[in-house]
Amino acid sequence: MSEPTHSYYDWQVSTLMLAYDVATPLHRDDLKQLQERQQSVELELRDMVHNVLPKSYLENPHSDFPPEVVTLLTKATLARATEIIASSPSPRL
Protein backbone atom coordinates (compact mmCIF):
# COMPACT_ATOMS: atom_id res chain seq x y z
CA MET A 1 0.00 0.00 0.00
CA SER A 2 1.45 3.36 -0.95
CA GLU A 3 1.96 5.99 1.70
CA PRO A 4 -0.72 8.44 0.41
CA THR A 5 -3.26 5.61 0.21
CA HIS A 6 -2.36 4.46 3.71
CA SER A 7 -2.73 8.02 5.05
CA TYR A 8 -6.12 8.34 3.39
CA TYR A 9 -7.26 5.03 4.88
CA ASP A 10 -6.07 6.20 8.31
CA TRP A 11 -8.10 9.39 7.83
CA GLN A 12 -11.21 7.38 6.96
CA VAL A 13 -10.80 5.11 9.99
CA SER A 14 -10.12 8.08 12.28
CA THR A 15 -13.12 10.00 10.97
CA LEU A 16 -15.50 7.13 11.62
CA MET A 17 -13.90 6.34 14.99
CA LEU A 18 -14.37 9.95 16.09
CA ALA A 19 -17.99 9.91 14.94
CA TYR A 20 -18.63 6.79 17.00
CA ASP A 21 -16.87 8.44 19.94
CA VAL A 22 -19.39 11.28 19.72
CA ALA A 23 -22.33 8.88 19.49
CA THR A 24 -21.14 6.39 22.10
CA PRO A 25 -18.08 7.47 24.04
CA LEU A 26 -15.78 4.78 25.37
CA HIS A 27 -13.39 5.15 28.26
CA ARG A 28 -9.88 5.59 26.91
CA ASP A 29 -8.60 2.79 29.15
CA ASP A 30 -11.13 0.26 27.83
CA LEU A 31 -8.70 -1.27 25.37
CA LYS A 32 -10.92 -4.24 24.55
CA GLN A 33 -13.89 -2.05 23.54
CA LEU A 34 -11.62 0.34 21.64
CA GLN A 35 -10.08 -2.55 19.70
CA GLU A 36 -13.51 -4.00 18.94
CA ARG A 37 -14.71 -0.61 17.73
CA GLN A 38 -11.70 -0.23 15.46
CA GLN A 39 -12.22 -3.69 13.96
CA SER A 40 -15.89 -2.91 13.42
CA VAL A 41 -15.04 0.41 11.77
CA GLU A 42 -12.48 -1.25 9.50
CA LEU A 43 -15.09 -3.79 8.35
CA GLU A 44 -17.68 -1.07 7.88
CA LEU A 45 -15.19 0.94 5.85
CA ARG A 46 -14.35 -2.07 3.70
CA ASP A 47 -18.04 -2.60 2.93
CA MET A 48 -18.54 1.09 2.23
CA VAL A 49 -15.59 1.19 -0.17
CA HIS A 50 -16.88 -1.89 -2.00
CA ASN A 51 -20.26 -0.21 -2.38
CA VAL A 52 -18.84 3.11 -3.58
CA LEU A 53 -15.81 2.15 -5.62
CA PRO A 54 -16.41 1.62 -9.33
CA LYS A 55 -16.04 -2.03 -10.38
CA SER A 56 -13.00 -1.28 -12.54
CA TYR A 57 -11.07 -0.19 -9.43
CA LEU A 58 -12.27 -3.11 -7.33
CA GLU A 59 -10.92 -5.47 -9.97
CA ASN A 60 -7.56 -3.70 -10.11
CA PRO A 61 -6.50 -2.90 -6.53
CA HIS A 62 -3.08 -1.61 -7.61
CA SER A 63 -4.43 1.23 -9.74
CA ASP A 64 -4.26 4.75 -8.39
CA PHE A 65 -7.57 6.49 -7.76
CA PRO A 66 -8.22 9.63 -9.77
CA PRO A 67 -9.59 12.68 -7.91
CA GLU A 68 -13.15 11.76 -8.89
CA VAL A 69 -12.92 8.42 -7.06
CA VAL A 70 -11.29 9.99 -4.02
CA THR A 71 -14.13 12.52 -3.98
CA LEU A 72 -16.70 9.70 -3.99
CA LEU A 73 -14.94 7.98 -1.10
CA THR A 74 -14.57 11.22 0.86
CA LYS A 75 -18.26 12.07 0.45
CA ALA A 76 -19.26 8.56 1.53
CA THR A 77 -16.99 8.70 4.59
CA LEU A 78 -18.28 12.11 5.68
CA ALA A 79 -21.89 11.11 5.01
CA ARG A 80 -21.48 8.03 7.18
CA ALA A 81 -19.82 10.06 9.95
CA THR A 82 -22.75 12.49 9.79
CA GLU A 83 -25.24 9.61 10.09
CA ILE A 84 -23.41 8.21 13.11
CA ILE A 85 -23.29 11.58 14.86
CA ALA A 86 -26.91 12.40 14.00
CA SER A 87 -28.02 9.14 15.63
CA SER A 88 -26.41 10.07 18.94
CA PRO A 89 -28.49 11.52 21.75
CA SER A 90 -28.20 15.25 22.24
CA PRO A 91 -25.78 16.18 25.01
CA ARG A 92 -27.26 17.55 28.18
CA LEU A 93 -25.63 20.79 29.23
PyMOL commands that set and color helices and strands:
alter all, ss='L'
color gray80, all
select helices_A, chain A and resi 3-23+31-52+55-58+67-86
alter helices_A, ss='H'
color red, helices_A
deselect
rebuild
show_as cartoon
